[in-house]
Amino acid sequence: MPFKRFLTLCALVLCAVNVPALALEEVEYSTQSFTQSYVIPYIADFTKTPEGGVAWELLAKTEEESYQDVNEAGIDIFGVKPVFPPDVKALDGQEIVMQGYMFPLDPTEKQARFLFGPFPVDCPYHYHVGPALVIEAAAKEPMAFSFDPVTIRGTLTLVPLDLDFNIFYRMENVRLVK
Protein backbone atom coordinates (compact mmCIF):
# COMPACT_ATOMS: atom_id res chain seq x y z
CA MET A 1 0.00 0.00 0.00
CA PRO A 2 1.56 3.35 -0.95
CA PHE A 3 2.39 5.57 2.03
CA LYS A 4 0.09 8.42 0.93
CA ARG A 5 -2.85 6.02 0.73
CA PHE A 6 -1.97 4.65 4.18
CA LEU A 7 -2.03 8.18 5.67
CA THR A 8 -5.39 8.89 4.05
CA LEU A 9 -6.78 5.64 5.48
CA CYS A 10 -5.47 6.54 8.94
CA ALA A 11 -7.09 10.00 8.77
CA LEU A 12 -10.44 8.45 7.76
CA VAL A 13 -10.27 5.97 10.64
CA LEU A 14 -9.49 8.75 13.11
CA CYS A 15 -12.42 10.81 11.84
CA ALA A 16 -14.71 7.79 12.00
CA VAL A 17 -13.97 7.33 15.70
CA ASN A 18 -14.35 11.06 16.32
CA VAL A 19 -10.67 11.69 17.12
CA PRO A 20 -9.20 14.81 15.56
CA ALA A 21 -6.49 14.02 13.01
CA LEU A 22 -3.17 15.59 13.83
CA ALA A 23 -1.07 17.20 11.15
CA LEU A 24 2.22 15.55 10.47
CA GLU A 25 5.04 17.82 11.48
CA GLU A 26 8.77 17.60 11.67
CA VAL A 27 9.96 16.56 15.13
CA GLU A 28 13.46 16.96 16.44
CA TYR A 29 14.66 13.88 18.33
CA SER A 30 17.33 13.85 20.99
CA THR A 31 19.53 11.11 22.40
CA GLN A 32 19.87 13.00 25.69
CA SER A 33 18.98 10.94 28.76
CA PHE A 34 16.46 12.22 31.26
CA THR A 35 18.10 13.42 34.43
CA GLN A 36 16.66 12.74 37.85
CA SER A 37 15.72 16.40 38.27
CA TYR A 38 13.80 16.15 35.00
CA VAL A 39 11.69 13.11 36.05
CA ILE A 40 10.89 14.11 39.65
CA PRO A 41 7.96 16.41 38.72
CA TYR A 42 6.32 13.49 36.89
CA ILE A 43 6.29 11.10 39.86
CA ALA A 44 2.87 12.34 41.01
CA ASP A 45 1.45 11.39 37.59
CA PHE A 46 2.29 7.74 38.28
CA THR A 47 2.22 7.14 42.04
CA LYS A 48 0.60 8.64 45.09
CA THR A 49 2.08 8.83 48.56
CA PRO A 50 -0.03 6.59 50.80
CA GLU A 51 -1.39 8.11 54.01
CA GLY A 52 1.48 7.98 56.51
CA GLY A 53 3.79 6.79 53.74
CA VAL A 54 7.08 7.99 52.32
CA ALA A 55 7.17 10.09 49.15
CA TRP A 56 9.54 9.24 46.32
CA GLU A 57 10.45 12.92 46.20
CA LEU A 58 12.01 12.52 49.67
CA LEU A 59 14.25 9.64 48.57
CA ALA A 60 15.13 11.62 45.44
CA LYS A 61 16.89 14.19 47.67
CA THR A 62 19.74 11.69 48.04
CA GLU A 63 22.64 12.88 45.93
CA GLU A 64 25.13 10.76 44.01
CA GLU A 65 28.86 11.03 44.61
CA SER A 66 31.22 9.39 42.11
CA TYR A 67 33.94 7.08 43.39
CA GLN A 68 36.84 5.13 41.98
CA ASP A 69 38.46 2.15 43.67
CA VAL A 70 40.60 -0.86 42.84
CA ASN A 71 39.30 -4.34 43.69
CA GLU A 72 41.34 -7.30 45.00
CA ALA A 73 42.21 -8.35 41.43
CA GLY A 74 43.65 -4.91 40.70
CA ILE A 75 40.76 -3.88 38.45
CA ASP A 76 39.55 -0.28 38.55
CA ILE A 77 35.99 0.09 39.79
CA PHE A 78 33.90 3.17 39.07
CA GLY A 79 30.46 3.94 40.44
CA VAL A 80 28.33 6.23 42.54
CA LYS A 81 27.62 6.22 46.24
CA PRO A 82 24.83 8.00 48.07
CA VAL A 83 25.00 11.18 50.09
CA PHE A 84 21.92 10.83 52.28
CA PRO A 85 20.31 14.03 53.63
CA PRO A 86 19.28 14.00 57.33
CA ASP A 87 15.56 13.43 56.65
CA VAL A 88 16.40 10.32 54.59
CA LYS A 89 18.91 9.09 57.20
CA ALA A 90 16.08 9.21 59.74
CA LEU A 91 14.28 6.45 57.76
CA ASP A 92 17.14 3.94 58.13
CA GLY A 93 15.84 0.83 59.91
CA GLN A 94 12.26 2.13 59.98
CA GLU A 95 9.20 0.34 58.68
CA ILE A 96 7.80 2.44 55.84
CA VAL A 97 4.94 2.35 53.35
CA MET A 98 5.37 3.35 49.70
CA GLN A 99 3.48 3.11 46.44
CA GLY A 100 5.30 2.25 43.24
CA TYR A 101 5.89 -0.25 40.48
CA MET A 102 7.55 -3.65 40.58
CA PHE A 103 10.47 -4.40 38.26
CA PRO A 104 10.72 -8.20 38.24
CA LEU A 105 14.12 -9.86 38.61
CA ASP A 106 12.90 -13.42 37.96
CA PRO A 107 10.87 -14.75 35.03
CA THR A 108 8.19 -16.05 37.37
CA GLU A 109 4.68 -14.95 38.26
CA LYS A 110 5.61 -14.43 41.92
CA GLN A 111 8.58 -12.33 42.94
CA ALA A 112 10.63 -12.93 46.09
CA ARG A 113 13.09 -10.13 45.20
CA PHE A 114 12.36 -7.24 42.84
CA LEU A 115 13.23 -3.63 42.17
CA PHE A 116 10.68 -1.02 43.18
CA GLY A 117 10.35 2.49 41.78
CA PRO A 118 7.98 5.35 41.01
CA PHE A 119 7.53 4.60 37.30
CA PRO A 120 6.16 1.61 35.35
CA VAL A 121 8.52 -0.86 33.73
CA ASP A 122 9.42 0.30 30.23
CA CYS A 123 12.39 -1.94 29.44
CA PRO A 124 12.96 -5.59 30.40
CA TYR A 125 16.69 -5.03 30.97
CA HIS A 126 17.07 -1.77 32.82
CA TYR A 127 15.03 0.45 35.12
CA HIS A 128 15.62 3.87 33.59
CA VAL A 129 15.95 6.02 36.70
CA GLY A 130 18.88 6.82 38.94
CA PRO A 131 19.69 4.86 42.11
CA ALA A 132 17.96 7.41 44.36
CA LEU A 133 14.65 6.28 42.82
CA VAL A 134 15.10 2.51 43.10
CA ILE A 135 14.63 0.20 46.08
CA GLU A 136 15.78 -3.42 46.07
CA ALA A 137 12.84 -5.18 47.74
CA ALA A 138 12.84 -8.61 49.41
CA ALA A 139 9.34 -9.95 49.97
CA LYS A 140 8.43 -11.72 53.21
CA GLU A 141 6.59 -14.21 50.97
CA PRO A 142 6.76 -14.17 47.15
CA MET A 143 4.33 -11.62 45.71
CA ALA A 144 2.42 -11.78 42.43
CA PHE A 145 3.92 -9.42 39.87
CA SER A 146 1.72 -6.52 38.81
CA PHE A 147 2.01 -3.94 36.03
CA ASP A 148 -0.18 -1.66 38.15
CA PRO A 149 1.14 0.43 41.03
CA VAL A 150 1.22 -1.43 44.34
CA THR A 151 1.56 -0.22 47.91
CA ILE A 152 4.08 -2.10 50.02
CA ARG A 153 5.24 -2.05 53.64
CA GLY A 154 8.68 -3.13 54.84
CA THR A 155 11.85 -2.16 56.70
CA LEU A 156 14.05 0.30 54.82
CA THR A 157 17.84 0.02 55.02
CA LEU A 158 20.12 2.69 53.61
CA VAL A 159 23.10 1.26 51.73
CA PRO A 160 26.15 3.54 52.05
CA LEU A 161 28.16 1.72 49.37
CA ASP A 162 27.21 -1.15 47.06
CA LEU A 163 30.13 -1.97 44.77
CA ASP A 164 28.13 -4.47 42.73
CA PHE A 165 24.90 -2.70 41.82
CA ASN A 166 25.03 0.91 43.14
CA ILE A 167 21.87 0.29 45.19
CA PHE A 168 21.10 3.08 47.68
CA TYR A 169 18.10 1.44 49.43
CA ARG A 170 16.97 -2.04 50.41
CA MET A 171 13.60 -2.97 51.84
CA GLU A 172 13.20 -6.24 53.78
CA ASN A 173 10.13 -8.18 54.93
CA VAL A 174 8.08 -6.52 52.20
CA ARG A 175 4.39 -7.22 52.14
CA LEU A 176 1.54 -5.90 50.07
CA VAL A 177 -0.77 -3.30 51.64
CA LYS A 178 -4.40 -3.81 50.65
Order of alpha helices (4+ residues) and beta strands (2+ residues): alpha-alpha-alpha-beta-beta-alpha-beta-beta-beta-beta-beta
